[in-house]
Amino acid sequence: MVDEVFFRGAANYIATLEAKDQPWMLTLLTVGTHQPYAVPDAIAAQLDRNLTVTVPGQRVLQFASGELRRLSAKASNDWADNLTGAQYLDFPAGSEVKVTVRVKAMKAPPSGVYLRLLAKQWEYDQADIPIPEFPALRTGEECQVEFSFTNPEARQSFSFYLLGEGKNALIRMDEFTITVTDPSQSS
C-alpha cells in the first residue's frame, strides 16, 4: 500500500468520526518503507484542519485544549513522559516562533507539580532557545509561559517535550500553541 491510498482511506474514516459528533483521537503514520513519505496536499489539509490555522505568513499549531494529563512521580524518559505531541516540526529560515503553554494543576502533592519544556532538533538539545522555567504549581494554581525565538537558518525535525513530575498529580493542558511567522510568506 502506498501512503496516498492509506491517507485517502484515513480521510474517509475521519469524516465518519466527525459525523458522530463525539471526541476522537487518531494516530496516522506513513506506511511506505522508504522515501518519499508523502501525504497529498488535499488530504493533508483535511487532516490538519483541526490542528493548524493558517493565515498569510503565519501558521498556528495547537497541541492542547483542556486535556487532563496524569504525571509520574519522576520524569525519566523524554519520549515516554512527554505530555504533548509537538514533534518533528519544520521552521523556515527567517521565521519567528512564539510558544505559549498554559496549564492548571488539578491535583498536586504538597511539594507541588514541576514542569519543564525541552527543545530538540534531530533529538539533540537546543541550548540556544530561551525557554523560561515553570513555577511549581499547587492544587488549583495555573501558570502561563510564553517565549519567542527566531530561526536565522531553517530548522527541521524540531520537537518540544513538555515533562511533568508530581506523585499522583493531575494537570489540565489548557493551551500549547506554537505560532510560526514567516516574513517571506506575508502579503
C-alpha positions in Angstrom: 0.0 0.0 0.0 1.3 3.5 -0.8 0.9 6.4 1.5 -1.5 8.2 -0.8 -4.0 5.4 -0.7 -3.6 4.9 3.0 -4.2 8.6 3.8 -7.2 8.8 1.4 -8.8 6.0 3.3 -7.9 7.7 6.6 -9.6 10.9 5.4 -12.8 8.9 4.7 -12.6 7.4 8.2 -12.1 10.8 9.8 -15.3 12.1 8.0 -17.1 9.1 9.7 -15.7 10.0 13.1 -16.6 13.7 12.7 -20.2 12.8 11.8 -20.6 11.1 15.2 -20.1 14.5 16.9 -18.0 12.9 19.7 -14.4 13.4 20.8 -12.0 11.2 18.9 -8.3 10.6 18.5 -6.5 9.0 15.6 -2.7 8.5 15.0 -1.6 8.0 11.5 1.9 7.0 10.4 3.3 6.7 6.9 3.2 3.1 5.6 5.9 3.4 3.0 9.2 1.8 3.9 11.3 4.4 2.1 11.2 8.0 0.8 9.3 9.8 -0.4 7.0 9.8 2.6 4.2 11.9 1.2 0.7 12.9 2.0 -1.2 14.6 -0.9 -1.8 18.3 -0.2 -5.6 18.0 -0.3 -5.6 15.2 2.3 -3.0 16.9 4.5 -5.2 20.0 4.6 -8.2 17.8 5.8 -6.1 16.0 8.3 -4.6 19.3 9.7 -7.9 21.2 9.7 -8.4 21.0 13.5 -4.7 21.2 14.3 -3.5 24.1 12.2 -4.9 27.6 11.5 -3.1 29.3 8.6 -3.2 33.0 7.7 -0.9 34.7 5.2 2.7 34.4 6.6 1.5 32.7 9.8 0.9 29.2 10.9 -0.7 28.4 14.3 -0.3 24.9 15.7 -2.5 23.9 18.6 -1.4 20.9 20.7 -3.7 21.2 23.7 -7.2 22.4 24.6 -8.2 21.4 28.1 -6.9 17.7 28.2 -6.1 16.2 31.5 -2.7 14.5 32.0 -1.6 12.3 34.8 2.0 12.9 35.9 4.5 10.3 37.1 6.4 10.9 40.4 9.6 11.4 38.4 10.0 12.1 34.6 12.9 9.9 33.5 12.3 9.4 29.7 11.7 12.3 27.3 9.7 10.1 25.0 7.6 8.2 27.5 6.9 11.1 29.8 6.2 13.7 27.1 2.9 15.4 27.7 2.3 16.8 24.2 2.8 15.9 20.6 4.7 19.0 19.3 7.3 17.0 17.5 9.1 16.9 14.1 8.2 20.4 13.1 9.9 22.4 10.4 10.6 26.1 10.7 11.7 28.1 7.6 14.8 30.3 7.6 14.0 33.8 8.8 10.9 32.7 10.7 9.9 33.6 14.2 8.4 31.1 16.6 6.2 32.0 19.5 5.3 29.3 22.1 2.5 29.6 24.6 1.9 27.0 27.3 -0.9 27.3 29.8 -1.6 24.7 32.5 -3.5 24.2 35.7 -2.7 21.8 38.5 -5.9 19.9 39.2 -4.3 17.7 41.8 -0.8 18.2 43.2 1.3 16.7 46.0 2.2 19.1 48.9 5.6 19.8 47.3 3.8 20.8 44.0 3.9 19.9 40.4 7.1 20.6 38.4 7.1 21.1 34.6 9.9 21.7 32.2 10.0 22.2 28.5 12.8 20.9 26.3 13.6 21.9 22.7 15.3 19.4 20.4 16.3 19.2 16.8 17.1 15.8 15.4 16.8 14.7 19.1 19.7 17.0 20.2 19.0 19.6 22.9 18.8 23.1 21.6 20.5 25.3 24.2 20.1 28.5 22.1 16.3 28.5 22.7 15.4 30.8 25.6 12.9 28.6 27.4 11.7 30.1 30.8 11.3 28.0 33.8 7.8 26.9 35.0 6.9 27.7 38.6 6.0 24.9 41.0 2.2 24.6 41.0 0.0 23.6 43.9 -3.6 22.3 43.5 -5.8 24.9 41.8 -2.9 27.0 40.6 -2.2 27.8 37.0 0.5 29.4 35.0 1.3 30.6 31.5 4.8 30.5 30.0 5.5 32.4 26.7 8.6 32.8 24.7 9.8 33.5 21.2 12.8 32.8 19.1 14.0 33.4 15.5 15.4 31.0 13.1 18.3 32.5 11.2 18.6 29.2 9.4 15.9 26.6 8.6 15.2 24.1 11.4 13.9 20.6 10.6 12.7 17.8 12.8 12.3 20.2 15.7 10.5 19.0 18.8 9.2 20.3 22.1 9.0 17.9 25.0 6.9 19.0 28.0 7.8 16.9 31.0 6.0 17.0 34.3 6.6 15.5 37.8 4.3 15.1 40.8 3.3 11.9 42.6 -0.4 11.2 41.9 -0.6 14.6 40.2 -3.1 15.7 37.5 -2.8 18.7 35.3 -5.0 20.3 32.7 -3.3 21.3 29.5 -5.3 24.5 28.7 -3.0 25.6 25.9 0.1 24.6 24.0 0.3 26.8 20.9 3.1 27.3 18.5 2.8 30.3 16.2 5.2 30.4 13.2 5.5 33.7 11.4 7.4 33.5 8.1 8.0 37.0 6.7 8.7 35.7 3.3 5.1 34.4 3.1 3.4 37.7 4.3 1.3 39.5 1.8 
